[in-house]
Amino acid sequence: MPAKTGASHALSAFVSLIVGTVLSKYVWTYTPPLAEAGAVAGRHLSGLIGTPIAPETTGGLVVVLLLSFVWGVIYHLARHDAEN
């Protein structure tokens, strides 16, 4: 069982990183207000963790965190629905 769970988490991290980077570039190019909102959220996140992060990186980080959260929720729902 741990191998199955670990593989899912590894895959989610990899997919989130790749898709987050692509989406971040898309958002910065085509929807600057949304990109700026992500950068503002990233600056707040940067302040919380105490590490300075470049504005372009903070937007991508917010997208990756959001994707990881959504992936986790879907995984949890799918796993617990399968048990019922």
C-alpha positions as CSV (number, residue, x, y, z in Angstrom):
1,M,0.0,0.0,0.0
2,P,2.7,2.6,0.7
3,A,4.2,2.2,-2.7
4,K,0.8,3.0,-4.3
5,T,0.3,6.1,-2.1
6,G,3.9,7.2,-2.6
7,A,3.6,6.9,-6.4
8,S,0.5,9.0,-6.4
9,H,2.1,11.8,-4.3
10,A,5.3,11.7,-6.5
11,L,3.2,11.9,-9.6
12,S,1.1,14.8,-8.2
13,A,4.2,16.7,-7.3
14,F,5.7,16.3,-10.8
15,V,2.5,17.1,-12.6
16,S,1.9,20.1,-10.4
17,L,5.4,21.4,-11.1
18,I,5.1,21.0,-14.9
19,V,1.5,22.2,-15.2
20,G,2.1,25.0,-12.7
21,T,5.1,26.3,-14.7
22,V,3.1,26.2,-18.0
23,L,0.0,27.8,-16.5
24,S,2.1,30.5,-14.7
25,K,3.7,31.5,-18.1
26,Y,0.2,31.5,-19.7
27,V,-1.3,33.6,-16.9
28,W,1.6,36.1,-16.9
29,T,1.2,36.5,-20.7
30,Y,-2.6,36.6,-21.2
31,T,-4.1,37.7,-17.9
32,P,-1.8,40.1,-16.1
33,P,-4.4,41.1,-13.4
34,L,-4.7,37.4,-12.4
35,A,-0.9,37.1,-12.5
36,E,-0.6,40.2,-10.2
37,A,-3.1,38.7,-7.8
38,G,-1.0,35.5,-7.7
39,A,2.1,37.6,-7.1
40,V,0.4,39.5,-4.2
41,A,-0.6,36.1,-2.7
42,G,2.9,34.9,-3.2
43,R,4.4,38.0,-1.5
44,H,2.2,37.3,1.5
45,L,3.3,33.6,1.4
46,S,6.9,34.8,1.1
47,G,6.4,37.0,4.2
48,L,5.0,34.1,6.1
49,I,7.8,31.7,5.4
50,G,10.4,34.5,5.7
51,T,12.2,33.8,2.4
52,P,12.4,36.4,-0.4
53,I,11.1,35.0,-3.7
54,A,11.1,36.7,-7.2
55,P,7.6,38.0,-8.3
56,E,7.6,35.6,-11.3
57,T,8.3,32.7,-9.0
58,T,5.6,33.6,-6.5
59,G,2.9,33.4,-9.2
60,G,4.1,30.0,-10.2
61,L,4.3,28.9,-6.6
62,V,0.7,29.9,-6.0
63,V,-0.5,28.0,-9.0
64,V,1.5,24.9,-8.0
65,L,0.1,25.1,-4.4
66,L,-3.4,25.4,-5.8
67,L,-3.0,22.5,-8.1
68,S,-1.5,20.3,-5.4
69,F,-4.4,21.1,-3.1
70,V,-7.0,20.3,-5.8
71,W,-5.1,17.1,-6.6
72,G,-5.2,16.1,-2.9
73,V,-8.9,16.8,-2.6
74,I,-9.7,14.8,-5.7
75,Y,-7.4,11.9,-4.6
76,H,-9.1,11.9,-1.2
77,L,-12.6,11.8,-2.6
78,A,-11.8,9.2,-5.1
79,R,-10.0,7.0,-2.5
80,H,-12.8,7.2,0.0
81,D,-15.6,6.8,-2.5
82,A,-13.9,3.6,-3.7
83,E,-14.0,2.2,-0.1
84,N,-17.8,2.7,0.1
